[in-house]
């Protein structure tokens, strides 16, 4: 079953809004169980309020992970409400990962406003992330029904994958741009599957698991989510170089300015194009990239085919996500909504 671009563009906002409305009360209730200071930082990160509780500018996020959990439960034949607890847990882990990622990457803005560590300090932001991590596990452990233990085990495996992927991402920074120790595109793909794909796979897998679906169906849903995660990361990498600051909330060429090893750059360096050699010399000079050299590096990445290769990578994983669900017994209407959401993960680069 497929959906046209026009169909999904019209349907996706409504699907996401419906899922956010279902999850928001339970998510807000979970956040209020935190220490008040941690709850304030979580609310700030979620876009619910500023330091003084007032509304803040910028996006509150689309809620794609929570939507994947609910839609997967519906596709497995259960009401979306059965997976709300899983959606809450996944969203809490997502916010935890953002708080810690922003510190590790030194990012000062997210969604067009200051990051939590810039407002509250590094130590408090780390502690708030830890609190969210613990709350996510507790939320699943306390959930009613027969699947709570399996859900916790599923989340635990996700967390292991997530931190392994993050470790590789950090270690990439210590490796050279060229030579036998350089990061290869297949290594980056493994990192993206674990760092980003694991949580989206957790969302889809938890939806099926909490719906009581057979193991084969849960595995298929989780596999689809992991592919979506790699596609999502590929598009994030494109936006990190060529994204509009008005939409990303980050400066243009921000990833290049930080000399971050992302898929477009690695794919470009893996070619025999003359632009790749110029790019390697520019990145390997040891000099920081100012606005002019970052623009030149972005042009070289595109000239060597890095931008095209990254879009192709995103679409390959989007197709793999769809194929993961072929032959799996899923409710047609709910599956249609789930598939209608898939292109969102790639179209952000448009």
WOKA-V699689 format. One record per pair of residues at least 24 apart in sequence whose C-alpha atoms are under 10 Angstrom apart, sorted by the first residue. I is the first residue (numbers start at 0). J is the second residue. If there is no record, write none. Layout:
i=I j=J
i=I j=J
This chain:
i=0 j=321
i=0 j=324
i=0 j=325
i=0 j=331
i=0 j=334
i=0 j=335
i=0 j=338
i=0 j=339
i=1 j=321
i=1 j=334
i=1 j=335
i=1 j=338
i=1 j=339
i=2 j=335
i=2 j=336
i=2 j=338
i=2 j=339
i=2 j=340
i=2 j=341
i=2 j=342
i=3 j=339
i=3 j=342
i=4 j=339
i=4 j=342
i=4 j=343
i=4 j=346
i=5 j=339
i=6 j=339
i=6 j=340
i=7 j=335
i=7 j=336
i=7 j=337
i=7 j=338
i=7 j=339
i=7 j=340
i=7 j=341
i=7 j=342
i=7 j=343
i=8 j=339
i=8 j=340
i=8 j=342
i=8 j=343
i=8 j=346
i=9 j=339
i=10 j=336
i=10 j=339
i=10 j=340
i=11 j=63
i=11 j=336
i=11 j=337
i=11 j=338
i=11 j=339
i=11 j=340
i=11 j=341
i=11 j=342
i=11 j=343
i=12 j=61
i=12 j=340
i=12 j=343
i=14 j=63
i=14 j=66
i=14 j=70
i=14 j=336
i=14 j=337
i=14 j=339
i=14 j=340
i=15 j=61
i=15 j=62
i=15 j=63
i=15 j=64
i=15 j=65
i=15 j=66
i=15 j=67
i=15 j=70
i=15 j=340
i=16 j=61
i=16 j=62
i=16 j=63
i=16 j=66
i=17 j=66
i=17 j=69
i=18 j=61
i=18 j=62
i=18 j=63
i=18 j=64
i=18 j=65
i=18 j=66
i=18 j=67
i=18 j=68
i=18 j=69
i=18 j=70
i=18 j=79
i=18 j=80
i=18 j=83
i=18 j=86
i=19 j=60
i=19 j=61
i=19 j=62
i=19 j=63
i=19 j=65
i=19 j=66
i=19 j=69
i=19 j=86
i=21 j=65
i=21 j=66
i=21 j=69
i=21 j=79
i=21 j=80
i=21 j=83
i=21 j=86
i=22 j=62
i=22 j=65
i=22 j=66
i=22 j=69
i=22 j=79
i=22 j=80
i=22 j=82
i=22 j=83
i=22 j=84
i=22 j=85
i=22 j=86
i=22 j=87
i=22 j=90
i=23 j=62
i=23 j=65
i=23 j=83
i=23 j=86
i=23 j=87
i=24 j=83
i=24 j=87
i=25 j=83
i=25 j=84
i=25 j=86
i=25 j=87
i=26 j=83
i=26 j=84
i=26 j=86
i=26 j=87
i=26 j=88
i=26 j=90
i=26 j=91
i=27 j=87
i=28 j=87
i=29 j=84
i=29 j=87
i=29 j=88
i=29 j=91
i=29 j=131
i=29 j=134
i=29 j=135
i=29 j=137
i=29 j=138
i=30 j=87
i=30 j=91
i=30 j=130
i=30 j=131
i=30 j=134
i=30 j=135
i=32 j=134
i=33 j=127
i=33 j=130
i=33 j=131
i=33 j=133
i=33 j=134
i=34 j=127
i=34 j=130
i=36 j=119
i=36 j=123
i=36 j=126
i=36 j=127
i=37 j=123
i=37 j=124
i=37 j=126
i=37 j=127
i=37 j=128
i=37 j=129
i=37 j=130
i=37 j=131
i=38 j=127
i=38 j=130
i=38 j=131
i=39 j=127
i=40 j=98
i=40 j=114
i=40 j=115
i=40 j=116
i=40 j=118
i=40 j=119
i=40 j=123
i=40 j=124
i=40 j=127
i=40 j=128
i=41 j=91
i=41 j=94
i=41 j=95
i=41 j=98
i=41 j=115
i=41 j=124
i=41 j=127
i=41 j=128
i=41 j=130
i=41 j=131
i=42 j=94
i=43 j=113
i=43 j=114
i=43 j=115
i=43 j=118
i=44 j=94
i=44 j=95
i=44 j=97
i=44 j=98
i=44 j=109
i=44 j=110
i=44 j=112
i=44 j=113
i=44 j=114
i=44 j=115
i=45 j=90
i=45 j=91
i=45 j=94
i=46 j=110
i=46 j=112
i=49 j=118
i=50 j=115
i=50 j=118
i=50 j=119
i=55 j=112
i=56 j=110
i=56 j=111
i=56 j=112
i=57 j=109
i=57 j=110
i=57 j=111
i=57 j=112
i=57 j=246
i=57 j=248
i=58 j=109
i=58 j=110
i=58 j=111
i=58 j=112
i=58 j=246
i=58 j=247
i=58 j=248
i=59 j=110
i=60 j=110
i=62 j=86
i=62 j=90
i=63 j=90
i=63 j=199
i=63 j=202
i=63 j=340
i=63 j=341
i=63 j=343
i=63 j=344
i=64 j=89
i=64 j=90
i=64 j=93
i=64 j=198
i=64 j=199
i=64 j=200
i=64 j=201
i=64 j=202
i=64 j=203
i=64 j=224
i=65 j=89
i=65 j=90
i=65 j=91
i=65 j=93
i=65 j=199
i=65 j=202
i=65 j=203
i=65 j=206
i=66 j=202
i=66 j=203
i=66 j=206
i=66 j=337
i=66 j=340
i=67 j=199
i=67 j=200
i=67 j=201
i=67 j=202
i=67 j=203
i=67 j=204
i=67 j=205
i=67 j=206
i=67 j=220
i=67 j=224
i=67 j=336
i=67 j=337
i=67 j=340
i=67 j=341
i=68 j=199
i=68 j=200
i=68 j=201
i=68 j=202
i=68 j=203
i=68 j=204
i=68 j=205
i=68 j=206
i=68 j=207
i=68 j=208
i=68 j=209
i=68 j=220
i=68 j=224
i=68 j=337
i=69 j=202
i=69 j=203
i=69 j=205
i=69 j=206
i=69 j=207
i=69 j=209
i=69 j=210
i=69 j=333
i=69 j=337
i=70 j=202
i=70 j=203
i=70 j=206
i=70 j=207
i=70 j=333
i=70 j=334
i=70 j=335
i=70 j=336
i=70 j=337
i=70 j=338
i=70 j=340
i=71 j=202
i=71 j=203
i=71 j=204
i=71 j=205
i=71 j=206
i=71 j=207
i=71 j=208
i=71 j=209
i=71 j=210
i=71 j=212
i=71 j=216
i=71 j=217
i=71 j=220
i=71 j=221
i=71 j=224
i=71 j=329
i=71 j=330
i=71 j=333
i=71 j=334
i=71 j=336
i=71 j=337
i=72 j=202
i=72 j=203
i=72 j=204
i=72 j=205
i=72 j=206
i=72 j=207
i=72 j=208
i=72 j=209
i=72 j=210
i=72 j=211
i=72 j=212
i=72 j=217
i=72 j=220
i=72 j=329
i=72 j=330
i=72 j=333
i=72 j=334
i=73 j=206
i=73 j=207
i=73 j=210
i=73 j=329
i=73 j=330
i=73 j=331
i=73 j=332
i=73 j=333
i=73 j=334
i=73 j=336
i=73 j=337
i=74 j=206
i=74 j=207
i=74 j=210
i=74 j=212
i=74 j=216
i=74 j=220
i=74 j=328
i=74 j=329
i=74 j=330
i=74 j=331
i=74 j=332
i=74 j=333
i=74 j=334
i=74 j=335
i=74 j=336
i=74 j=337
i=75 j=206
i=75 j=207
i=75 j=208
i=75 j=209
i=75 j=210
i=75 j=211
i=75 j=212
i=75 j=213
i=75 j=216
i=75 j=217
i=75 j=220
i=75 j=327
i=75 j=328
i=75 j=329
i=75 j=330
i=75 j=331
i=75 j=333
i=75 j=334
i=76 j=207
i=76 j=210
i=76 j=211
i=76 j=212
i=76 j=328
i=76 j=329
i=76 j=330
i=76 j=331
i=76 j=333
i=76 j=334
i=77 j=206
i=77 j=207
i=77 j=209
i=77 j=210
i=77 j=211
i=77 j=212
i=77 j=330
i=77 j=333
i=78 j=210
i=79 j=206
i=79 j=209
i=79 j=210
i=79 j=333
i=80 j=209
i=80 j=210
i=81 j=143
i=81 j=144
i=81 j=206
i=81 j=207
i=81 j=208
i=81 j=209
i=81 j=210
i=81 j=211
i=82 j=202
i=82 j=203
i=82 j=205
i=82 j=206
i=82 j=207
i=82 j=208
i=82 j=209
i=82 j=210
i=83 j=142
i=83 j=205
i=83 j=206
i=83 j=209
i=84 j=135
i=84 j=138
i=84 j=139
i=84 j=140
i=84 j=141
i=84 j=142
i=84 j=143
i=84 j=147
i=84 j=150
i=84 j=205
i=84 j=206
i=84 j=209
i=85 j=135
i=85 j=138
i=85 j=139
i=85 j=142
i=85 j=147
i=85 j=150
i=85 j=151
i=85 j=154
i=85 j=201
i=85 j=202
i=85 j=203
i=85 j=204
i=85 j=205
i=85 j=206
i=85 j=207
i=85 j=208
i=85 j=209
i=86 j=135
i=86 j=139
i=86 j=201
i=86 j=202
i=86 j=203
i=86 j=205
i=86 j=206
i=87 j=134
i=87 j=135
i=87 j=138
i=87 j=139
i=87 j=202
i=88 j=131
i=88 j=132
i=88 j=133
i=88 j=134
i=88 j=135
i=88 j=136
i=88 j=137
i=88 j=138
i=88 j=139
i=88 j=150
i=88 j=151
i=88 j=154
i=88 j=201
i=88 j=202
i=88 j=205
i=89 j=132
i=89 j=135
i=89 j=136
i=89 j=139
i=89 j=154
i=89 j=157
i=89 j=198
i=89 j=199
i=89 j=201
i=89 j=202
i=89 j=203
i=89 j=205
i=90 j=131
i=90 j=135
i=90 j=198
i=90 j=202
i=91 j=128
i=91 j=130
i=91 j=131
i=91 j=132
i=91 j=133
i=91 j=134
i=91 j=135
i=91 j=136
i=91 j=138
i=92 j=128
i=92 j=129
i=92 j=131
i=92 j=132
i=92 j=133
i=92 j=134
i=92 j=135
i=92 j=136
i=92 j=154
i=92 j=157
i=92 j=158
i=92 j=198
i=93 j=128
i=93 j=131
i=93 j=132
i=93 j=135
i=93 j=195
i=93 j=198
i=93 j=199
i=94 j=127
i=94 j=128
i=94 j=131
i=94 j=132
i=95 j=124
i=95 j=125
i=95 j=126
i=95 j=127
i=95 j=128
i=95 j=129
i=95 j=130
i=95 j=131
i=95 j=132
i=95 j=133
i=95 j=135
i=96 j=125
i=96 j=128
i=96 j=129
i=96 j=131
i=96 j=132
i=96 j=158
i=96 j=161
i=96 j=162
i=96 j=165
i=96 j=194
i=96 j=195
i=96 j=198
i=97 j=128
i=98 j=124
i=98 j=125
i=98 j=126
i=98 j=127
i=98 j=128
i=98 j=129
i=98 j=131
i=99 j=124
i=99 j=125
i=99 j=126
i=99 j=127
i=99 j=128
i=99 j=129
i=100 j=125
i=100 j=165
i=103 j=165
i=103 j=169
i=104 j=169
i=104 j=257
i=104 j=259
i=105 j=257
i=106 j=249
i=106 j=253
i=107 j=248
i=107 j=249
i=108 j=247
i=108 j=248
i=108 j=249
i=108 j=250
i=109 j=247
i=109 j=248
i=109 j=249
i=110 j=244
i=110 j=245
i=110 j=246
i=110 j=247
i=110 j=248
i=110 j=249
i=111 j=244
i=111 j=245
i=111 j=246
i=111 j=247
i=111 j=248
i=111 j=249
i=112 j=248
i=112 j=249
i=113 j=248
i=132 j=158
i=144 j=209
i=144 j=211
i=145 j=209
i=145 j=211
i=146 j=205
i=146 j=208
i=146 j=209
i=146 j=210
i=146 j=211
i=147 j=208
i=147 j=209
i=149 j=205
i=149 j=208
i=149 j=209
i=150 j=201
i=150 j=204
i=150 j=205
i=150 j=206
i=150 j=208
i=150 j=209
i=151 j=205
i=153 j=200
i=153 j=201
i=153 j=202
i=153 j=204
i=153 j=205
i=153 j=208
i=154 j=197
i=154 j=198
i=154 j=201
i=154 j=202
i=154 j=204
i=154 j=205
i=155 j=201
i=156 j=197
i=156 j=198
i=156 j=201
i=157 j=193
i=157 j=194
i=157 j=196
i=157 j=197
i=157 j=198
i=157 j=199
i=157 j=200
i=157 j=201
i=157 j=202
i=158 j=193
i=158 j=194
i=158 j=197
i=158 j=198
i=158 j=201
i=159 j=193
i=159 j=194
i=159 j=197
i=160 j=190
i=160 j=192
i=160 j=193
i=160 j=194
i=160 j=195
i=160 j=196
i=160 j=197
i=160 j=198
i=161 j=190
i=161 j=191
i=161 j=192
i=161 j=193
i=161 j=194
i=161 j=195
i=161 j=196
i=161 j=197
i=161 j=198
i=162 j=193
i=162 j=194
i=162 j=197
i=163 j=190
i=163 j=193
i=163 j=194
i=164 j=188
i=164 j=189
i=164 j=190
i=164 j=191
i=164 j=192
i=164 j=193
i=164 j=194
i=164 j=195
i=164 j=196
i=164 j=197
i=165 j=190
i=165 j=191
i=165 j=193
i=165 j=194
i=165 j=195
i=166 j=190
i=166 j=194
i=167 j=191
i=167 j=193
i=167 j=194
i=168 j=194
i=168 j=259
i=168 j=260
i=168 j=261
i=169 j=259
i=169 j=260
i=171 j=259
i=171 j=260
i=171 j=261
i=172 j=257
i=172 j=258
i=172 j=259
i=172 j=260
i=174 j=260
i=175 j=260
i=175 j=279
i=175 j=282
i=175 j=283
i=176 j=258
i=176 j=260
i=176 j=264
i=176 j=265
i=176 j=268
i=176 j=278
i=176 j=279
i=176 j=280
i=176 j=282
i=176 j=283
i=177 j=265
i=177 j=268
i=177 j=269
i=177 j=276
i=177 j=279
i=177 j=280
i=177 j=282
i=177 j=283
i=181 j=265
i=181 j=268
i=181 j=269
i=182 j=260
i=182 j=261
i=182 j=262
i=182 j=265
i=182 j=268
i=182 j=269
i=183 j=260
i=183 j=262
i=183 j=265
i=183 j=266
i=183 j=268
i=183 j=269
i=184 j=260
i=184 j=261
i=184 j=262
i=184 j=263
i=184 j=264
i=184 j=265
i=184 j=266
i=184 j=267
i=184 j=268
i=184 j=269
i=185 j=262
i=185 j=265
i=185 j=266
i=186 j=262
i=187 j=229
i=187 j=260
i=187 j=261
i=187 j=262
i=187 j=265
i=187 j=266
i=188 j=229
i=188 j=230
i=188 j=232
i=188 j=233
i=188 j=261
i=188 j=262
i=188 j=312
i=189 j=229
i=190 j=229
i=190 j=232
i=191 j=225
i=191 j=226
i=191 j=228
i=191 j=229
i=191 j=230
i=191 j=231
i=191 j=232
i=191 j=233
i=191 j=261
i=191 j=262
i=192 j=224
i=192 j=225
i=192 j=226
i=192 j=227
i=192 j=228
i=192 j=229
i=192 j=230
i=192 j=231
i=192 j=232
i=193 j=225
i=193 j=228
i=193 j=229
i=194 j=225
i=194 j=228
i=194 j=229
i=194 j=232
i=195 j=224
i=195 j=225
i=195 j=226
i=195 j=227
i=195 j=228
i=195 j=229
i=195 j=230
i=195 j=231
i=195 j=232
i=196 j=221
i=196 j=222
i=196 j=223
i=196 j=224
i=196 j=225
i=196 j=226
i=196 j=227
i=196 j=228
i=196 j=229
i=196 j=230
i=196 j=231
i=196 j=232
i=197 j=221
i=197 j=222
i=197 j=224
i=197 j=225
i=197 j=226
i=197 j=227
i=197 j=228
i=197 j=229
i=198 j=224
i=198 j=225
i=198 j=228
i=199 j=223
i=199 j=224
i=199 j=225
i=199 j=226
i=199 j=227
i=199 j=228
i=199 j=229
i=199 j=231
i=200 j=224
i=200 j=225
i=200 j=226
i=200 j=227
i=200 j=228
i=201 j=225
i=203 j=337
i=212 j=328
i=212 j=329
i=213 j=328
i=215 j=327
i=215 j=328
i=216 j=323
i=216 j=324
i=216 j=326
i=216 j=327
i=216 j=328
i=216 j=329
i=217 j=327
i=218 j=323
i=218 j=324
i=219 j=320
i=219 j=321
i=219 j=322
i=219 j=323
i=219 j=324
i=219 j=325
i=219 j=326
i=219 j=327
i=220 j=320
i=220 j=321
i=220 j=323
i=220 j=324
i=220 j=327
i=221 j=320
i=221 j=323
i=221 j=324
i=222 j=319
i=222 j=320
i=222 j=321
i=222 j=322
i=222 j=323
i=222 j=324
i=223 j=316
i=223 j=317
i=223 j=318
i=223 j=319
i=223 j=320
i=223 j=321
i=223 j=322
i=223 j=323
i=223 j=324
i=223 j=341
i=224 j=316
i=224 j=317
i=224 j=319
i=224 j=320
i=224 j=321
i=224 j=323
i=224 j=341
i=225 j=316
i=225 j=317
i=225 j=319
i=225 j=320
i=226 j=313
i=226 j=314
i=226 j=315
i=226 j=316
i=226 j=317
i=226 j=318
i=226 j=319
i=226 j=320
i=226 j=321
i=226 j=323
i=227 j=313
i=227 j=314
i=227 j=315
i=227 j=316
i=227 j=317
i=227 j=318
i=227 j=319
i=227 j=320
i=227 j=321
i=227 j=341
i=227 j=342
i=227 j=343
i=227 j=344
i=227 j=345
i=228 j=313
i=228 j=316
i=228 j=317
i=228 j=320
i=228 j=344
i=229 j=312
i=229 j=313
i=229 j=314
i=229 j=315
i=229 j=316
i=229 j=317
i=229 j=320
i=229 j=344
i=230 j=309
i=230 j=310
i=230 j=311
i=230 j=312
i=230 j=313
i=230 j=314
i=230 j=315
i=230 j=316
i=230 j=317
i=230 j=318
i=230 j=319
i=230 j=320
i=230 j=341
i=230 j=342
i=230 j=344
i=230 j=345
i=231 j=313
i=231 j=314
i=231 j=316
i=231 j=317
i=231 j=341
i=231 j=342
i=231 j=343
i=231 j=344
i=231 j=345
i=231 j=346
i=231 j=347
i=231 j=348
i=232 j=261
i=232 j=262
i=232 j=309
i=232 j=313
i=232 j=344
i=232 j=345
i=233 j=261
i=233 j=262
i=233 j=263
i=233 j=306
i=233 j=308
i=233 j=309
i=233 j=310
i=233 j=311
i=233 j=312
i=233 j=313
i=233 j=314
i=233 j=316
i=233 j=344
i=233 j=345
i=233 j=348
i=234 j=262
i=234 j=263
i=234 j=306
i=234 j=309
i=234 j=310
i=234 j=312
i=234 j=313
i=234 j=314
i=234 j=344
i=234 j=345
i=234 j=346
i=234 j=347
i=234 j=348
i=234 j=349
i=235 j=261
i=235 j=262
i=235 j=344
i=235 j=345
i=235 j=347
i=235 j=348
i=236 j=260
i=236 j=261
i=236 j=262
i=236 j=263
i=236 j=264
i=236 j=306
i=236 j=309
i=236 j=310
i=236 j=348
i=237 j=261
i=237 j=262
i=237 j=263
i=237 j=264
i=237 j=305
i=237 j=306
i=237 j=307
i=237 j=309
i=237 j=310
i=237 j=347
i=237 j=348
i=238 j=347
i=238 j=348
i=238 j=349
i=239 j=263
i=240 j=264
i=240 j=293
i=240 j=294
i=240 j=296
i=240 j=297
i=240 j=300
i=240 j=306
i=241 j=294
i=241 j=297
i=241 j=306
i=241 j=348
i=242 j=347
i=242 j=348
i=242 j=349
i=243 j=348
i=246 j=347
i=251 j=290
i=251 j=293
i=251 j=294
i=252 j=288
i=252 j=289
i=252 j=290
i=252 j=293
i=252 j=294
i=252 j=296
i=252 j=297
i=253 j=290
i=253 j=293
i=254 j=293
i=255 j=282
i=255 j=287
i=255 j=288
i=255 j=289
i=255 j=290
i=255 j=292
i=255 j=293
i=255 j=294
i=255 j=296
i=255 j=297
i=256 j=287
i=256 j=288
i=256 j=289
i=256 j=290
i=256 j=292
i=256 j=293
i=256 j=294
i=256 j=296
i=257 j=287
i=257 j=288
i=257 j=289
i=257 j=293
i=258 j=282
i=258 j=283
i=258 j=285
i=258 j=287
i=258 j=288
i=258 j=293
i=261 j=305
i=261 j=309
i=262 j=305
i=262 j=306
i=262 j=308
i=262 j=309
i=262 j=312
i=263 j=297
i=263 j=300
i=263 j=301
i=263 j=303
i=263 j=304
i=263 j=305
i=263 j=306
i=263 j=307
i=263 j=308
i=263 j=309
i=263 j=310
i=263 j=312
i=264 j=296
i=264 j=297
i=264 j=299
i=264 j=300
i=264 j=301
i=264 j=303
i=264 j=304
i=264 j=305
i=264 j=306
i=264 j=308
i=264 j=309
i=265 j=300
i=265 j=305
i=265 j=308
i=265 j=309
i=266 j=300
i=266 j=303
i=266 j=304
i=266 j=305
i=266 j=306
i=266 j=307
i=266 j=308
i=266 j=309
i=267 j=299
i=267 j=300
i=267 j=301
i=267 j=302
i=267 j=303
i=267 j=304
i=267 j=305
i=267 j=306
i=267 j=307
i=267 j=308
i=267 j=309
i=268 j=299
i=268 j=300
i=268 j=303
i=268 j=304
i=268 j=305
i=269 j=303
i=269 j=304
i=269 j=305
i=270 j=303
i=270 j=304
i=270 j=305
i=271 j=303
i=272 j=299
i=272 j=302
i=272 j=303
i=272 j=304
i=273 j=299
i=273 j=302
i=273 j=303
i=274 j=298
i=274 j=299
i=274 j=300
i=274 j=301
i=274 j=302
i=274 j=303
i=274 j=304
i=275 j=299
i=275 j=300
i=275 j=301
i=275 j=302
i=275 j=303
i=275 j=304
i=275 j=305
i=276 j=303
i=277 j=303
i=278 j=302
i=278 j=303
i=310 j=345
i=310 j=346
i=310 j=348
i=313 j=342
i=313 j=344
i=313 j=345
i=313 j=346
i=314 j=342
i=314 j=344
i=314 j=345
i=314 j=346
i=316 j=345
i=317 j=341
i=317 j=342
i=317 j=343
i=317 j=344
i=317 j=345
i=318 j=342
